Amino acid sequence: MKKVENFITLSTMALLPAYDGMNQTIILDQHGNSNSNPQSKLKILDDACLVRACSYDGRIKAVRTALDYPNKTPLMICPQDSIYAFSTKSPQDYDCIWLFHHHIKAFFIEGNTPYVLFKNGYRLQVNCSIYSLHKQWERTANVITYFSSSKVIV
């Protein structure tokens, strides 16, 4: 039986692209840890879903079926623990950053550069517009509301 690694927990704040030549992903958590990982962001996210009895594709399909979000679909990793994430770009884009909804406090621009401010005070420069961040934040909040209603069983 193959063991699936789970690098995503309630403390995960973001998945970032790694540019060190050996790793594909940096996992940022609320305690200030930044761990490099050789796996892709999509593999890490799929494994996070698999250890919770679903798959990345299954979770995305569920959200797309329930809500009309065909592109940059928010990911419901674990509704029971309220772990939801959204992407700053197409998930297939290496430069895509995944942000975890429950850690975000605000978005802001400094100079011409957009940032995410996390609840722990950490600031992360992102590679999309403030408009896109707000849109993705709102869509993820809609997913949370929809799948947490008593009529939907996940």
N, C-alpha and C positions, 0 to 999 in steps of 0.2 A: 504494500500500500504506500503510495507516494504522499509524503508530508508536504503541505503547502505552508510556506512562510507567511506570516502576517506582520507587516511593518507599519500598518495603519492602526492607530489607536485613538482614543478620545483626545490625546494630547497632540496629535498631528495637526499642524497649522497649514503646511504647504508642501507641495512636491515641485521641485525646480529642476531645470535641465542642468546637468553637470558638464563642464567643458574641460575636464582634466585628462581626457584621452583614455582613462581606465574605467570610469563609471558613467552611467547614463542619467542617474537621478540623485538629487540631494533631497533628503527628507528633513524638514524643519519642524521642530516641536516647540511646545509652549514653554519648556524649561530652558530654551536657548541652545539645545543640541542641534547640530547640523550633521547628519550622517550621510555619507556617500554610499551609493548602492550601484552595482553593475547592471541591475535589471532596469528595463524601461518603466516609465511612469504607468503605462497601460498594463504591463505585467503586474506591477505592484498593486494597482487598483483591482485588477481581476482577481488576484490572490486574496485581497481583502474582502472581496465579495464572496469568493469560494469558501473561505473559512466560516462564512455566515450563511452557507447553504444556498447560494445563488451564484451567478456569474456577472461580470461586467456587462456583457451583451444582454443578458436577461434583465438586469436592472435598467439599462438604457431603454430597452424595448418597452418595459413596463411604463416608464415615464413618458415615452413618446406615444404610447397607446392612450394614456390617460390625459395627457396635455399636449398641445400642439407646439412642441419644441424640437423640430427636426435637426437643428444644427446647434453645436455646443450645448448639448443636452446635459442638464445637471445630473449628477450621479448620486443615487440613494444607496450608500454603502451599507448602512445599518440603521433602519428606522427605529428599532428598539432603543438604541443608544444615541440616536439623533446625530449620526455621522453622515453628513451630506457634503459634497464638494462640487465645485464648478471650475470650468477651464477658462483661461484668458484668450485662448486661440483654439483652432481645431485640435482635438486630442491627438491627431496623427502628426501634427507639427512638432518637431523636436523642441522648439522654443516655447511650447505651451507650458504654462504654469497652472497647477491645480491648487485652488484655495479652499480651505475647509470653513464652511459657513459659520459655525458656532464660535469661532475664534476672532471673527472680524468685528472691529469696533467702528471703523470709518474708512472712507477713501478721501484722498486729497491730492492736490497738485502743488508741487514746489518747483518754481521756475516753470518749465514746460513739461515736467516729468511727473507722471502719475504714481502714487504710492497707495499701499494698503497699510492701515494702522490696525494692529492686532490688539486685543484686549490686554495683553501683557505689556504693551508699550512698544513692541518691536515694530519697526517700519520696514516695509519691503517695496522696493521699486518694481513696478510691473510693466509689461510690454503690450498694454492695450489702453484704450481711452477710458476716461472716467465714466463716460456714457455707457460703454460696454460693461464695465465693472458693476455699475448700478443695475443694468439690465440683467446681468447674470445673477446678481444678488437677489433681485426681485423674483426671477424665475425659480431660483432655489427655494426661496421662502414659499412660493406657491406650491412647489413639490412637497415641502415639509407639511404644509397645511393640508394638502390633498390626501397624502398618504397617512397622516396622523388622525384623520377623521374616523369615527367609530364604524362607518359603513364599509371601510376598506380594510381587508385583511391582507397582510404582507407575509 
